[in-house]
């Protein structure tokens, strides 16, 4: 019995040799600061009107103030000015999400946009209208900066107005 006890003590002493090994520290992931939910943007538009006899075109700029509620929904105010023949103010809702490209989450978003706006033509006056459209956005081209293109179809004036722009998330 003594031999068994001595053998047990000796084997435990041998097994615990080197017990002063420092524990492995967990690897800490670097935290990337995410921008807030608000954004501002600028874009360029092209308006074309052709009613057989009346041909009107306008090139202008659009300012955007937005709030990204979550990954799939955003709310926007858009104001557009041109050379004086056309202006528009409206509120919009954007619904969409990332397009799954590859293994990781894509930076490319496809979205639908809809809203209500007041449009003012120099020749014909103001009109209230509903608008629907589609858009494509590429996120984080540069830190917190996205580029986008969308087209809004006006249900009242029966035209599509394309918009190409850039937005900054803060």
DSSP file (Angstrom, degrees, kcal/mol; ACC not computed):
  #  RESIDUE AA STRUCTURE BP1 BP2  ACC     N-H-->O    O-->H-N    N-H-->O    O-->H-N    TCO  KAPPA ALPHA  PHI   PSI    X-CA   Y-CA   Z-CA
    1    1 A X     >        0   0    0      0, 0.0     4,-2.3     0, 0.0     5,-0.2   0.000 360.0 360.0 360.0 -37.1    0.0    0.0    0.0
    2    2 A X  H  >  +     0   0    0      1,-0.2     4,-2.6     2,-0.2     5,-0.2   0.904 360.0  51.0 -62.9 -40.3    2.9    2.3    0.8
    3    3 A X  H  > S+     0   0    0      1,-0.2     4,-2.5     2,-0.2    -1,-0.2   0.894 109.4  50.4 -64.1 -38.7    4.4    1.7   -2.7
    4    4 A X  H  > S+     0   0    0      2,-0.2     4,-2.1     1,-0.2    -1,-0.2   0.912 111.7  47.5 -65.4 -41.9    1.0    2.5   -4.3
    5    5 A X  H  X S+     0   0    0     -4,-2.3     4,-2.3     2,-0.2    -2,-0.2   0.906 113.2  48.2 -65.6 -42.6    0.8    5.8   -2.3
    6    6 A X  H  X S+     0   0    0     -4,-2.6     4,-2.5     1,-0.2    -2,-0.2   0.895 111.5  50.4 -64.8 -40.0    4.4    6.8   -3.2
    7    7 A X  H  X S+     0   0    0     -4,-2.5     4,-2.2    -5,-0.2    -2,-0.2   0.892 110.9  49.5 -65.1 -38.7    3.8    6.0   -6.8
    8    8 A X  H  X S+     0   0    0     -4,-2.1     4,-2.1     2,-0.2    -2,-0.2   0.924 112.8  46.0 -65.8 -45.0    0.6    8.1   -6.8
    9    9 A X  H  X S+     0   0    0     -4,-2.3     4,-2.1     1,-0.2    -2,-0.2   0.905 113.6  49.6 -65.1 -41.9    2.3   11.1   -5.2
   10   10 A X  H  X S+     0   0    0     -4,-2.5     4,-2.0     1,-0.2    -1,-0.2   0.904 111.2  48.7 -65.2 -41.0    5.3   10.8   -7.5
   11   11 A X  H  X S+     0   0    0     -4,-2.2     4,-2.2     1,-0.2    -1,-0.2   0.880 111.3  49.4 -69.5 -35.5    3.1   10.7  -10.6
   12   12 A X  H  X S+     0   0    0     -4,-2.1     4,-1.6     2,-0.2    -1,-0.2   0.882 110.0  51.6 -69.5 -35.7    1.1   13.7   -9.5
   13   13 A X  H  < S+     0   0    0     -4,-2.1     4,-0.3     1,-0.2    -2,-0.2   0.897 112.0  46.5 -66.0 -38.6    4.2   15.6   -8.9
   14   14 A X  H >< S+     0   0    0     -4,-2.0     3,-0.8     1,-0.2    -2,-0.2   0.870 110.6  52.8 -70.4 -36.2    5.5   14.8  -12.3
   15   15 A X  H 3< S+     0   0    0     -4,-2.2    -1,-0.2     1,-0.2    -2,-0.2   0.803 109.4  48.5 -71.2 -27.5    2.2   15.7  -14.0
   16   16 A X  T >< S+     0   0    0     -4,-1.6     3,-1.2    -5,-0.1    -1,-0.2   0.408  80.4 125.5 -93.4   3.8    2.1   19.1  -12.4
   17   17 A X  T <  S+     0   0    0     -3,-0.8    -3,-0.0    -4,-0.3    -4,-0.0  -0.378  74.2  25.6 -61.7 137.6    5.6   20.0  -13.3
   18   18 A X  T >  S+     0   0    0      1,-0.1     3,-0.9    -2,-0.1    -1,-0.3   0.731  75.5 146.7  80.3  22.3    5.7   23.3  -15.2
   19   19 A X  T <   +     0   0    0     -3,-1.2    -2,-0.1     1,-0.3    -1,-0.1   0.507  53.7  80.7 -69.8  -3.7    2.4   24.5  -13.6
   20   20 A X  T 3   +     0   0    0      2,-0.1    -1,-0.3     3,-0.0     2,-0.2   0.147  60.3 136.2 -90.4  22.0    3.7   28.0  -13.7
   21   21 A X    <   -     0   0    0     -3,-0.9     2,-0.1     1,-0.1    -3,-0.0  -0.506  60.6-116.5 -69.4 131.5    2.7   28.4  -17.4
   22   22 A X        -     0   0    0     -2,-0.2    -1,-0.1     1,-0.1     3,-0.1  -0.453  33.3-108.3 -70.1 140.1    1.1   31.8  -17.9
   23   23 A X        -     0   0    0     -2,-0.1     2,-0.4     1,-0.1    -1,-0.1  -0.304  35.1-101.3 -67.8 153.3   -2.5   31.5  -19.1
   24   24 A X        -     0   0    0      1,-0.0     2,-0.3     0, 0.0    -1,-0.1  -0.606  35.6-134.5 -76.1 128.2   -3.4   32.4  -22.7
   25   25 A X        -     0   0    0     -2,-0.4    -1,-0.0     1,-0.1     2,-0.0  -0.637  24.2-108.9 -83.9 140.4   -4.9   35.8  -22.9
   26   26 A X        -     0   0    0     -2,-0.3     2,-0.5     1,-0.1    -1,-0.1  -0.364  32.3-111.9 -67.0 147.4   -8.0   36.1  -25.1
   27   27 A X        -     0   0    0     -2,-0.0     2,-0.5     1,-0.0    -1,-0.1  -0.690  29.3-143.0 -81.5 124.9   -7.6   38.0  -28.3
   28   28 A X        -     0   0    0     -2,-0.5     2,-0.3    -3,-0.0    -1,-0.0  -0.772  10.8-133.6 -92.0 129.0   -9.5   41.3  -28.2
   29   29 A X        -     0   0    0     -2,-0.5     2,-0.3     1,-0.1    -1,-0.0  -0.594  25.9-112.0 -78.9 140.1  -11.1   42.4  -31.4
   30   30 A X        -     0   0    0     -2,-0.3     2,-0.6     1,-0.1    -1,-0.1  -0.539  29.1-129.3 -72.5 135.1  -10.6   46.0  -32.4
   31   31 A X        -     0   0    0     -2,-0.3     2,-0.5    -3,-0.0    -1,-0.1  -0.761  15.3-151.8 -89.7 120.4  -13.8   48.0  -32.2
   32   32 A X        -     0   0    0     -2,-0.6     2,-0.4     1,-0.0    -2,-0.0  -0.807  23.2-120.2 -91.1 126.9  -14.5   50.0  -35.3
   33   33 A X        -     0   0    0     -2,-0.5     2,-0.3     1,-0.0    -1,-0.0  -0.525  27.2-146.5 -71.1 121.0  -16.5   53.1  -34.5
   34   34 A X        -     0   0    0     -2,-0.4    -1,-0.0     1,-0.1    -3,-0.0  -0.637  17.9-113.6 -86.7 144.1  -19.8   52.9  -36.4
   35   35 A X        -     0   0    0     -2,-0.3   135,-0.1     1,-0.1    -1,-0.1  -0.260  36.4-100.6 -69.2 165.1  -21.4   56.1  -37.6
   36   36 A X        -     0   0    0      2,-0.1    -1,-0.1     1,-0.1    32,-0.0   0.073  37.6 -95.1 -71.8-169.1  -24.6   57.3  -36.2
   37   37 A X  S    S+     0   0    0    133,-0.2    31,-3.7   132,-0.1     2,-0.2   0.510  94.4  87.8 -90.9  -5.9  -28.0   56.9  -37.8
   38   38 A X  E     +A   67   0A   0     29,-0.2   132,-2.9    31,-0.0     2,-0.3  -0.635  50.9 175.9 -96.8 153.2  -28.2   60.3  -39.5
   39   39 A X  E     -AB  66 169A   0     27,-2.0    27,-2.9   130,-0.2     2,-0.3  -0.992  17.8-154.9-150.8 157.0  -26.9   61.2  -42.9
   40   40 A X  E     -AB  65 168A   0    128,-2.0   128,-3.0    -2,-0.3     2,-0.3  -0.932  20.5-178.7-126.3 153.8  -26.7   64.1  -45.4
   41   41 A X  E     -AB  64 167A   0     23,-2.1    23,-2.4    -2,-0.3     2,-0.4  -0.983  20.3-151.3-151.8 162.1  -26.3   63.8  -49.1
   42   42 A X  E     +AB  63 166A   0    124,-2.4   124,-2.5    -2,-0.3     2,-0.3  -0.989  22.7 171.3-133.1 142.9  -26.0   65.7  -52.4
   43   43 A X  E     -AB  62 165A   0     19,-2.0    19,-2.4    -2,-0.4     2,-0.4  -0.954  27.9-125.9-147.6 166.5  -27.1   64.5  -55.8
   44   44 A X  E     -AB  61 164A   0    120,-2.9   120,-2.0    -2,-0.3     2,-0.3  -0.944  26.6-167.1-116.1 137.8  -27.6   65.5  -59.4
   45   45 A X  E     -AB  60 163A   0     15,-2.2    15,-1.5    -2,-0.4     2,-0.4  -0.811  13.6-154.2-121.4 162.2  -30.9   65.1  -61.3
   46   46 A X  E     -AB  59 162A   0    116,-1.0   116,-0.7    -2,-0.3     2,-0.5  -0.967  11.5-167.3-135.9 119.5  -32.0   65.2  -64.9
   47   47 A X  E     -A   58   0A   0     11,-3.3    11,-2.4    -2,-0.4     2,-0.4  -0.923   5.2-175.2-110.5 129.1  -35.7   66.1  -65.6
   48   48 A X  E     -A   57   0A   0     -2,-0.5     2,-0.5   112,-0.3     9,-0.2  -0.989   4.2-174.9-126.9 128.6  -37.0   65.6  -69.1
   49   49 A X  E     +A   56   0A   0      7,-3.3     7,-2.6    -2,-0.4     2,-0.4  -0.985   9.1 166.9-124.7 123.2  -40.5   66.6  -70.2
   50   50 A X  E     +A   55   0A   0     -2,-0.5     2,-0.3     5,-0.2     5,-0.2  -0.843  10.1 162.9-138.7 100.5  -41.7   65.7  -73.7
   51   51 A X  E >   -A   54   0A   0      3,-2.1     2,-3.4    -2,-0.4     3,-0.9  -0.514  68.5 -95.8-112.5  61.2  -45.4   66.1  -74.4
   52   52 A X  T 3  S+     0   0    0     -2,-0.3     3,-0.1     1,-0.3    -1,-0.0  -0.226 119.8  28.1  55.4 -52.1  -45.0   66.0  -78.2
   53   53 A X  T 3  S+     0   0    0     -2,-3.4     2,-0.7     1,-0.2    -1,-0.3   0.787 112.4  65.7-102.4 -32.7  -45.0   69.8  -78.6
   54   54 A X  E <   -A   51   0A   0     -3,-0.9    -3,-2.1     2,-0.0     2,-0.6  -0.820  60.9-178.0 -97.9 114.2  -43.6   71.0  -75.2
   55   55 A X  E     +A   50   0A   0     -2,-0.7     2,-0.4    -5,-0.2    -5,-0.2  -0.946   9.4 165.8-115.6 115.7  -40.0   69.9  -74.7
   56   56 A X  E     +A   49   0A   0     -7,-2.6    -7,-3.3    -2,-0.6     2,-0.3  -0.995   8.6 178.8-132.2 131.3  -38.5   70.9  -71.3
   57   57 A X  E     -A   48   0A   0     -2,-0.4     2,-0.3    -9,-0.2    -9,-0.2  -0.960   2.4-176.8-128.4 151.2  -35.3   69.7  -69.7
   58   58 A X  E     -A   47   0A   0    -11,-2.4   -11,-3.3    -2,-0.3     2,-0.4  -0.992  12.1-161.8-147.4 139.0  -33.7   70.6  -66.4
   59   59 A X  E     +A   46   0A   0     -2,-0.3    24,-0.4   -13,-0.2     2,-0.3  -0.975  32.8 143.0-117.4 135.3  -30.5   69.7  -64.6
   60   60 A X  E     -A   45   0A   0    -15,-1.5   -15,-2.2    -2,-0.4     2,-0.3  -0.851  41.6 -95.2-155.5-171.3  -30.3   70.4  -60.9
   61   61 A X  E     -AC  44  81A   0     20,-2.4    20,-2.4    -2,-0.3     2,-0.4  -0.898  21.0-153.6-122.8 150.5  -29.2   69.4  -57.5
   62   62 A X  E     -AC  43  80A   0    -19,-2.4   -19,-2.0    -2,-0.3     2,-0.4  -0.983   3.8-155.6-124.6 132.1  -30.8   67.5  -54.6
   63   63 A X  E     -AC  42  79A   0     16,-2.9    16,-2.3    -2,-0.4     2,-0.4  -0.877  14.5-161.6-103.1 140.5  -30.1   67.9  -51.0
   64   64 A X  E     -AC  41  78A   0    -23,-2.4   -23,-2.1    -2,-0.4     2,-0.4  -0.978  15.8-175.3-128.2 133.3  -30.9   65.0  -48.7
   65   65 A X  E     +AC  40  77A   0     12,-2.3    12,-2.6    -2,-0.4     2,-0.3  -0.999  26.5 173.6-119.7 127.3  -31.4   64.7  -44.9
   66   66 A X  E     -AC  39  76A   0    -27,-2.9   -27,-2.0    -2,-0.4     2,-0.4  -0.913  32.1-151.9-139.3 162.1  -31.9   61.2  -43.6
   67   67 A X  E     -AC  38  75A   0      8,-2.5     8,-2.4    -2,-0.3     2,-0.9  -0.983  15.5-148.7-131.9 119.5  -32.3   58.9  -40.7
   68   68 A X  E     - C   0  74A   0    -31,-3.7     6,-0.2    -2,-0.4     3,-0.1  -0.786  13.7-174.8 -88.9 102.6  -31.4   55.2  -40.9
   69   69 A X        -     0   0    0      4,-1.1     2,-0.2    -2,-0.9    -1,-0.2   0.901  65.3 -32.9 -67.9 -42.1  -33.8   53.5  -38.5
   70   70 A X  S    S-     0   0    0      3,-1.6     3,-0.4    -3,-0.1    -1,-0.1  -0.851  83.2 -67.0-157.7-167.7  -32.2   50.1  -39.0
   71   71 A X  S    S+     0   0    0     -2,-0.2    27,-0.1     1,-0.2     3,-0.1   0.741 130.8  36.4 -64.7 -21.5  -30.4   48.1  -41.7
   72   72 A X  S    S+     0   0    0      1,-0.1    24,-2.2    25,-0.1     2,-0.4   0.554 112.6  50.0-111.9 -10.6  -33.6   47.8  -43.7
   73   73 A X  E     + D   0  95A   0     -3,-0.4    -3,-1.6    22,-0.2    -4,-1.1  -0.990  50.4 169.7-139.4 140.8  -35.5   51.1  -43.3
   74   74 A X  E     -CD  68  94A   0     20,-2.1    20,-2.9    -2,-0.4     2,-0.4  -0.977  20.4-143.9-143.9 156.0  -34.6   54.8  -43.6
   75   75 A X  E     -CD  67  93A   0     -8,-2.4    -8,-2.5    -2,-0.3     2,-0.3  -0.974  24.0-174.2-122.8 136.5  -36.6   58.1  -43.7
   76   76 A X  E     -CD  66  92A   0     16,-2.4    16,-2.6    -2,-0.4     2,-0.4  -0.951  25.0-154.9-135.1 149.5  -35.5   61.0  -45.9
   77   77 A X  E     -CD  65  91A   0    -12,-2.6   -12,-2.3    -2,-0.3     2,-0.4  -0.992  24.2-170.1-113.3 130.9  -36.3   64.6  -46.7
   78   78 A X  E     -CD  64  90A   0     12,-2.6    12,-2.2    -2,-0.4     2,-0.4  -0.984   9.8-173.3-125.7 133.2  -35.3   65.7  -50.2
   79   79 A X  E     -CD  63  89A   0    -16,-2.3   -16,-2.9    -2,-0.4     2,-0.4  -0.994   8.8-167.1-124.3 131.4  -35.2   69.1  -51.6
   80   80 A X  E     -CD  62  88A   0      8,-3.4     8,-1.9    -2,-0.4     2,-0.4  -0.952   7.7-179.8-124.3 136.2  -34.4   69.7  -55.3
   81   81 A X  E     +CD  61  87A   0    -20,-2.4   -20,-2.4    -2,-0.4     6,-0.2  -0.985   4.1 174.4-130.4 143.8  -33.6   72.9  -57.2
   82   82 A X        -     0   0    0      4,-1.2   -22,-0.2    -2,-0.4   -24,-0.1  -0.423  59.9 -55.4-124.4-155.7  -32.8   73.5  -60.9
   83   83 A X  S    S-     0   0    0    -24,-0.4     4,-0.1    -2,-0.2   -23,-0.1   0.322  95.7 -77.6 -71.3   9.8  -32.2   76.5  -63.1
   84   84 A X  S    S+     0   0    0      2,-0.4    -1,-0.1     0, 0.0     3,-0.1   0.233 118.8  90.0 113.6 -12.6  -35.5   77.9  -62.0
   85   85 A X  S    S+     0   0    0      1,-0.2    37,-1.8    36,-0.1    38,-0.3   0.600  93.6  26.8 -89.3 -10.5  -37.9   75.9  -64.0
   86   86 A X  E     + E   0 121A   0     35,-0.2    -4,-1.2    36,-0.1    -2,-0.4  -0.987  56.8 165.3-155.5 134.8  -38.4   73.1  -61.5
   87   87 A X  E     -DE  81 120A   0     33,-1.8    33,-3.2    -2,-0.3     2,-0.3  -0.983   9.6-175.1-148.0 154.7  -38.2   72.6  -57.7
   88   88 A X  E     -DE  80 119A   0     -8,-1.9    -8,-3.4    -2,-0.3     2,-0.4  -0.996  10.9-172.2-152.8 142.7  -39.4   69.8  -55.4
   89   89 A X  E     +DE  79 118A   0     29,-1.9    29,-2.9    -2,-0.3     2,-0.3  -0.997  25.2 151.7-132.6 137.2  -39.6   69.1  -51.7
   90   90 A X  E     -DE  78 117A   0    -12,-2.2   -12,-2.6    -2,-0.4     2,-0.4  -0.998  39.0-128.1-161.9 163.1  -40.7   65.7  -50.3
   91   91 A X  E     -DE  77 116A   0     25,-2.3    25,-2.1    -2,-0.3     2,-0.3  -0.934  33.2-176.9-115.7 142.7  -40.5   63.1  -47.6
   92   92 A X  E     -DE  76 115A   0    -16,-2.6   -16,-2.4    -2,-0.4     2,-0.4  -0.928  23.8-143.3-140.5 157.1  -39.7   59.5  -48.4
   93   93 A X  E     -DE  75 114A   0     21,-3.0    21,-2.1    -2,-0.3     2,-0.5  -0.992  16.8-158.1-120.7 130.9  -39.4   56.0  -46.9
   94   94 A X  E     -DE  74 113A   0    -20,-2.9   -20,-2.1    -2,-0.4     2,-0.4  -0.943  10.2-177.7-111.2 128.3  -36.6   53.7  -48.1
   95   95 A X  E     +DE  73 112A   0     17,-2.7    17,-3.3    -2,-0.5     2,-0.3  -0.992  32.6  89.5-125.0 130.5  -37.0   49.9  -47.6
   96   96 A X  E     - E   0 111A   0    -24,-2.2     2,-0.3    -2,-0.4    15,-0.2  -0.977  42.6-146.7 174.2-165.7  -34.3   47.5  -48.6
   97   97 A X  E     - E   0 110A   0     13,-1.8    13,-2.1    -2,-0.3   -25,-0.1  -0.978  39.2 -48.4-174.5 179.9  -31.2   45.6  -47.6
   98   98 A X  E     - E   0 109A   0     -2,-0.3     2,-0.5    11,-0.2    11,-0.3  -0.320  46.1-126.8 -68.7 146.1  -27.8   44.2  -48.6
   99   99 A X        -     0   0    0      9,-3.0     2,-1.0     2,-0.0     9,-0.3  -0.824  30.2-118.4 -88.1 124.7  -27.5   42.0  -51.7
  100  100 A X        +     0   0    0     -2,-0.5     2,-0.5     5,-0.1     5,-0.1  -0.517  47.2 162.7 -71.6 101.7  -25.8   38.7  -50.6
  101  101 A X        -     0   0    0     -2,-1.0     3,-0.1     3,-0.4     6,-0.1  -0.983  55.9 -24.1-119.6 119.4  -22.6   38.6  -52.7
  102  102 A X  S    S-     0   0    0     -2,-0.5     4,-0.1     1,-0.2     0, 0.0  -0.307 101.4 -51.2  76.9-163.6  -19.9   36.3  -51.5
  103  103 A X  S    S+     0   0    0      2,-0.1    -1,-0.2    -3,-0.0     2,-0.1   0.901 116.5  58.1 -82.0 -44.0  -19.5   35.0  -48.0
  104  104 A X  S    S-     0   0    0      1,-0.1    -3,-0.4    -3,-0.1     2,-0.1  -0.372 104.1 -76.4 -87.5 168.3  -19.6   38.2  -46.0
  105  105 A X        -     0   0    0     -5,-0.1    -1,-0.1     1,-0.1    -5,-0.1  -0.401  56.2-119.5 -64.6 133.2  -22.3   40.8  -45.9
  106  106 A X        -     0   0    0     -7,-0.2    -1,-0.1     2,-0.1    -6,-0.1  -0.329   5.4-142.7 -75.7 154.1  -22.2   42.8  -49.1
  107  107 A X  S    S+     0   0    0     -9,-0.1    32,-3.1    -6,-0.1     2,-0.6   0.380  78.6  95.5 -90.8   1.2  -21.7   46.6  -49.2
  108  108 A X  E     - F   0 138A   0     -9,-0.3    -9,-3.0    30,-0.2     2,-0.4  -0.841  57.7-169.6 -98.6 122.6  -24.2   46.8  -52.0
  109  109 A X  E     -EF  98 137A   0     28,-3.1    28,-2.7    -2,-0.6     2,-0.4  -0.909  11.1-159.6-113.2 138.7  -27.8   47.6  -51.0
  110  110 A X  E     +EF  97 136A   0    -13,-2.1   -13,-1.8    -2,-0.4     2,-0.3  -0.958  24.1 175.5-110.8 134.1  -30.9   47.4  -53.2
  111  111 A X  E     -EF  96 135A   0     24,-2.3    24,-2.4    -2,-0.4     2,-0.4  -0.965  30.3-138.5-141.9 156.2  -33.8   49.5  -52.0
  112  112 A X  E     -EF  95 134A   0    -17,-3.3   -17,-2.7    -2,-0.3     2,-0.4  -0.887  24.6-162.8-106.0 144.1  -37.3   50.6  -52.9
  113  113 A X  E     +EF  94 133A   0     20,-2.4    20,-2.2    -2,-0.4     2,-0.3  -0.987  13.5 167.5-132.2 139.4  -38.3   54.2  -52.2
  114  114 A X  E     +EF  93 132A   0    -21,-2.1   -21,-3.0    -2,-0.4     2,-0.3  -0.992  12.4 127.5-147.4 152.0  -41.7   55.8  -51.9
  115  115 A X  E     -EF  92 131A   0     16,-2.3    16,-2.5    -2,-0.3     2,-0.4  -0.979  47.1 -87.0-178.1-169.3  -43.0   59.1  -50.7
  116  116 A X  E     +EF  91 130A   0    -25,-2.1   -25,-2.3    -2,-0.3     2,-0.3  -0.978  40.8 170.3-127.4 134.6  -45.0   62.3  -51.1
  117  117 A X  E     -EF  90 129A   0     12,-2.7    12,-2.6    -2,-0.4     2,-0.5  -0.951  31.9-131.4-142.8 162.2  -43.7   65.5  -52.6
  118  118 A X  E     -EF  89 128A   0    -29,-2.9   -29,-1.9    -2,-0.3     2,-0.4  -0.981  28.1-165.2-114.0 123.8  -44.7   68.9  -53.8
  119  119 A X  E     -EF  88 127A   0      8,-3.1     8,-2.6    -2,-0.5     2,-0.5  -0.865   4.2-160.8-111.9 141.7  -43.3   69.8  -57.2
  120  120 A X  E     -EF  87 126A   0    -33,-3.2   -33,-1.8    -2,-0.4     2,-0.4  -0.967   3.9-170.4-128.6 118.3  -43.3   73.2  -58.7
  121  121 A X  E  >  -EF  86 125A   0      4,-2.6     4,-2.2    -2,-0.5   -35,-0.2  -0.874  24.4-136.2-101.5 138.4  -42.9   73.9  -62.4
  122  122 A X  T  4 S+     0   0    0    -37,-1.8    -1,-0.1    -2,-0.4   -36,-0.1   0.869 103.8  39.7 -59.4 -38.4  -42.3   77.5  -63.5
  123  123 A X  T  4 S+     0   0    0    -38,-0.3    -1,-0.2     1,-0.1   -38,-0.0   0.871 127.6  26.9 -81.6 -38.5  -44.8   77.2  -66.4
  124  124 A X  T  4 S-     0   0    0      1,-0.3    -2,-0.2     3,-0.0     2,-0.1   0.503  98.2-129.6-110.7  -5.6  -47.6   75.1  -64.8
  125  125 A X  E  <  -F  121   0A   0     -4,-2.2    -4,-2.6     2,-0.0    -1,-0.3  -0.484  46.8 -25.6  92.0-163.1  -47.5   75.8  -61.1
  126  126 A X  E     -F  120   0A   0     -6,-0.2     2,-0.3    -2,-0.1    -6,-0.2  -0.625  50.0-178.5 -96.8 149.3  -47.4   73.4  -58.1
  127  127 A X  E     -F  119   0A   0     -8,-2.6    -8,-3.1    -2,-0.2     2,-0.4  -0.996  21.4-137.3-142.6 140.0  -48.7   69.9  -57.8
  128  128 A X  E     +F  118   0A   0     -2,-0.3     2,-0.3   -10,-0.2   -10,-0.2  -0.773  37.1 169.8 -91.1 144.0  -48.7   67.4  -54.9
  129  129 A X  E     -F  117   0A   0    -12,-2.6   -12,-2.7    -2,-0.4     2,-0.4  -0.994  35.8-125.3-154.4 156.5  -47.8   63.9  -55.9
  130  130 A X  E     -F  116   0A   0     -2,-0.3    25,-2.4   -14,-0.2    26,-0.5  -0.820  30.4-162.8 -98.4 145.9  -46.9   60.4  -54.8
  131  131 A X  E     -FG 115 154A   0    -16,-2.5   -16,-2.3    -2,-0.4     2,-0.3  -0.980  10.6-174.8-133.5 144.6  -43.6   58.9  -56.0
  132  132 A X  E     +FG 114 153A   0     21,-2.1    21,-4.3    -2,-0.4     2,-0.3  -0.963  18.5 146.4-132.6 150.2  -42.2   55.4  -56.2
  133  133 A X  E     -FG 113 152A   0    -20,-2.2   -20,-2.4    -2,-0.3     2,-0.3  -0.985  35.8-118.2-168.4 178.6  -38.8   54.2  -57.2
  134  134 A X  E     -FG 112 151A   0     17,-1.2    17,-2.2    -2,-0.3     2,-0.3  -0.923  27.8-178.4-128.1 153.9  -35.8   51.8  -57.0
  135  135 A X  E     -FG 111 150A   0    -24,-2.4   -24,-2.3    -2,-0.3     2,-0.4  -0.978  20.1-144.8-151.4 164.4  -32.3   52.5  -56.1
  136  136 A X  E     -FG 110 149A   0     13,-2.7    13,-2.2    -2,-0.3     2,-0.4  -0.997  18.7-171.2-132.7 134.8  -28.8   51.0  -55.6
  137  137 A X  E     -FG 109 148A   0    -28,-2.7   -28,-3.1    -2,-0.4     2,-0.6  -0.983  15.0-155.9-131.9 137.8  -26.3   52.0  -53.0
  138  138 A X  E     -FG 108 147A   0      9,-2.8     9,-2.0    -2,-0.4     3,-0.5  -0.966  25.8-144.4-112.8 117.6  -22.7   51.1  -52.4
  139  139 A X  E     +     0   0A   0    -32,-3.1     7,-0.2    -2,-0.6   -32,-0.1  -0.483  65.9   5.1 -87.3 150.2  -21.7   51.6  -48.7
  140  140 A X  E     +     0   0A   0     -2,-0.2     6,-0.2     2,-0.1    -1,-0.2   0.844  62.4 156.3  50.4  47.7  -18.4   52.8  -47.3
  141  141 A X  E    S+     0   0A   0      4,-2.0     2,-0.3    -3,-0.5     5,-0.2   0.930  86.5   5.8 -61.5 -44.6  -16.7   53.6  -50.6
  142  142 A X  E >  S- G   0 145A   0      3,-1.1     3,-3.0     1,-0.0    -1,-0.2  -0.894 125.0 -56.2-127.0 159.6  -14.7   56.0  -48.3
  143  143 A X  T 3  S-     0   0    0     -2,-0.3     3,-0.1     1,-0.3    -2,-0.1  -0.085 122.7 -13.8 -45.0 120.0  -15.0   56.0  -44.5
  144  144 A X  T 3  S+     0   0    0      1,-0.2    25,-3.0    24,-0.1     2,-0.5   0.612 111.9 116.8  61.9  16.8  -18.7   56.7  -43.7
  145  145 A X  E <   -GH 142 168A   0     -3,-3.0    -4,-2.0    23,-0.2    -3,-1.1  -0.964  41.4-175.3-121.7 128.9  -19.4   57.8  -47.3
  146  146 A X  E     - H   0 167A   0     21,-2.5    21,-2.6    -2,-0.5     2,-0.3  -0.832  13.8-147.0-118.0 154.4  -21.8   56.0  -49.7
  147  147 A X  E     +GH 138 166A   0     -9,-2.0    -9,-2.8    -2,-0.3     2,-0.3  -0.918  23.9 176.4-116.8 152.1  -22.7   56.5  -53.3
  148  148 A X  E     -GH 137 165A   0     17,-2.3    17,-2.5    -2,-0.3     2,-0.3  -0.972  22.4-161.7-150.3 161.3  -26.1   55.8  -54.7
  149  149 A X  E     +GH 136 164A   0    -13,-2.2   -13,-2.7    -2,-0.3     2,-0.3  -0.974  22.9 160.0-142.5 133.2  -28.3   56.0  -57.8
  150  150 A X  E     -GH 135 163A   0     13,-2.5    13,-3.1    -2,-0.3     2,-0.4  -0.970  26.4-143.9-147.3 166.4  -32.1   55.9  -57.8
  151  151 A X  E     -GH 134 162A   0    -17,-2.2   -17,-1.2    -2,-0.3     2,-0.5  -0.996  10.6-156.2-134.3 128.0  -35.0   56.8  -60.0
  152  152 A X  E     -GH 133 161A   0      9,-2.0     9,-2.6    -2,-0.4     2,-0.6  -0.903   6.6-151.1-107.4 129.2  -38.3   58.1  -58.8
  153  153 A X  E     -GH 132 160A   0    -21,-4.3   -21,-2.1    -2,-0.5     2,-0.6  -0.880  12.1-142.9 -99.1 122.3  -41.5   57.7  -60.8
  154  154 A X  E  >> -GH 131 159A   0      5,-2.8     4,-1.2    -2,-0.6     5,-0.7  -0.750   4.8-158.8 -86.2 121.4  -44.0   60.4  -60.3
  155  155 A X  T  45S+     0   0    0    -25,-2.4    -1,-0.1    -2,-0.6   -24,-0.1   0.775  91.1  43.6 -70.1 -25.9  -47.6   59.1  -60.4
  156  156 A X  T  45S+     0   0    0    -26,-0.5    -1,-0.2     1,-0.1   -25,-0.1   0.898 122.0  32.6 -88.4 -43.9  -49.0   62.5  -61.2
  157  157 A X  T  45S-     0   0    0      2,-0.1    -2,-0.2   -30,-0.0    -1,-0.1   0.519  98.1-133.6 -93.1  -4.6  -46.6   63.8  -63.9
  158  158 A X  T  <5 +     0   0    0     -4,-1.2     2,-0.3     1,-0.2    -3,-0.2   0.930  61.9 117.0  54.7  54.5  -45.9   60.4  -65.3
  159  159 A X  E   < - H   0 154A   0     -5,-0.7    -5,-2.8  -110,-0.0     2,-0.5  -0.989  59.8-129.7-147.0 156.1  -42.1   60.7  -65.5
  160  160 A X  E     - H   0 153A   0     -2,-0.3     2,-0.6    -7,-0.2  -112,-0.3  -0.919  17.4-162.3-106.8 130.1  -39.0   59.1  -64.0
  161  161 A X  E     - H   0 152A   0     -9,-2.6    -9,-2.0    -2,-0.5     2,-0.2  -0.942  11.2-149.4-113.8 111.0  -36.4   61.4  -62.5
  162  162 A X  E     -BH  46 151A   0   -116,-0.7  -116,-1.0    -2,-0.6     2,-0.4  -0.528  11.3-166.0 -79.5 147.4  -33.0   59.8  -62.1
  163  163 A X  E     -BH  45 150A   0    -13,-3.1   -13,-2.5    -2,-0.2     2,-0.4  -0.998   8.6-174.2-135.7 128.8  -30.7   60.9  -59.2
  164  164 A X  E     +BH  44 149A   0   -120,-2.0  -120,-2.9    -2,-0.4     2,-0.3  -0.988  29.2 136.5-120.6 130.9  -27.0   60.1  -58.7
  165  165 A X  E     -BH  43 148A   0    -17,-2.5   -17,-2.3    -2,-0.4     2,-0.3  -0.907  44.8-117.4-160.1-174.5  -25.4   61.2  -55.5
  166  166 A X  E     -BH  42 147A   0   -124,-2.5  -124,-2.4    -2,-0.3     2,-0.3  -0.971  23.5-165.4-135.4 145.9  -23.2   60.8  -52.5
  167  167 A X  E     -BH  41 146A   0    -21,-2.6   -21,-2.5    -2,-0.3     2,-0.5  -0.986  11.1-145.3-138.1 151.2  -24.1   60.7  -48.8
  168  168 A X  E     -BH  40 145A   0   -128,-3.0  -128,-2.0    -2,-0.3     2,-0.4  -0.959  13.6-146.0-117.3 127.4  -22.1   61.0  -45.6
  169  169 A X  E      B   39   0A   0    -25,-3.0  -130,-0.2    -2,-0.5  -132,-0.1  -0.780 360.0 360.0 -94.6 130.7  -23.2   59.1  -42.4
  170  170 A X              0   0    0   -132,-2.9  -133,-0.2    -2,-0.4  -131,-0.2   0.352 360.0 360.0-137.0 360.0  -22.6   60.8  -39.1
